[in-house]
Amino acid sequence: MSSLKLKEKVLSIEQEKELIEMLETMRTELQSKLRKRRSETTMTAEQGPGDEADLASDDAEISLETRLMDREANLLREIERALEKTKYGVYGICEGTDEPIGYSRLKLRPWTRYSVIYKEELEKEEKRSGGNEYI
């Protein structure tokens, strides 16, 4: 890639600042959601015994809340990883190709680790290998 094209794709200072603010806001919101979910799940689990229908309903609710907490915790880890990358000047760089990730992709998913092209390659490889690869 020519240096001119590379410079056109590198984030401007304003773009990076905007994306960092988005990540920090998302982190704060997720941390708050996780605290609230943990508290609610603990309260549900600590409620006194009820009939079988109540217990089944509580178990289903706790299971759903646990899955949601897992998803949110995973997203929080990705956001933390992205924020950590900003400290080392590698935010917005594809981990697979070392090429800049486009601003439009980062605007949609500011925690993303891969460019669109590289992510598509990973997904094709995963399909070829039968989905046994962890991405």
C-alpha positions, -999 to 999 in steps of 0.1 A, spaced: 0 0 0 14 34 -9 22 58 20 -4 82 6 -32 56 8 -20 45 42 -21 81 55 -56 85 42 -68 55 63 -50 63 95 -73 79 122 -71 116 127 -65 129 163 -102 140 164 -115 106 152 -94 87 177 -105 110 205 -141 105 195 -137 67 195 -119 67 228 -147 87 244 -172 62 229 -152 33 244 -150 50 278 -187 56 278 -195 20 268 -171 7 295 -189 28 322 -223 17 310 -213 -20 309 -197 -19 343 -229 -4 357 -251 -30 340 -229 -58 352 -231 -46 388 -269 -42 386 -273 -77 370 -251 -93 397 -270 -77 424 -304 -87 409 -292 -123 403 -279 -126 438 -313 -113 452 -332 -138 431 -310 -167 442 -313 -157 478 -351 -156 478 -368 -181 500 -380 -214 487 -412 -215 467 -432 -241 448 -417 -260 419 -430 -235 393 -413 -206 412 -381 -225 414 -381 -234 377 -389 -197 368 -361 -185 391 -336 -210 376 -345 -199 340 -342 -162 350 -308 -168 367 -296 -188 336 -306 -160 313 -290 -133 335 -258 -154 337 -256 -156 299 -262 -119 295 -236 -112 321 -211 -134 302 -218 -116 270 -214 -82 287 -183 -93 305 -167 -104 272 -176 -71 255 -162 -53 285 -129 -72 280 -128 -62 244 -134 -26 252 -107 -27 279 -83 -43 253 -91 -15 228 -85 12 254 -52 -4 264 -42 -3 227 -47 35 227 -19 37 254 6 21 230 -4 39 199 -18 8 181 -55 14 184 -72 11 150 -46 -12 136 -57 -47 125 -41 -74 147 -40 -97 117 -25 -75 90 -10 -45 109 -30 -23 84 -53 5 97 -89 -4 103 -112 21 86 -129 48 107 -164 37 96 -158 2 109 -144 15 142 -173 39 145 -197 9 144 -176 -13 166 -149 7 183 -135 -24 201 -129 -43 168 -96 -60 164 -97 -68 127 -103 -50 95 -133 -61 74 -112 -79 49 -92 -98 75 -123 -107 95 -139 -121 63 -108 -142 57 -109 -155 93 -146 -164 88 -139 -182 55 -111 -201 72 -134 -210 101 -160 -224 76 -133 -244 58 -120 -259 90 -155 -268 101 -158 -241 128 -133 -257 151 -111 -226 153 -117 -201 180 -115 -165 167 
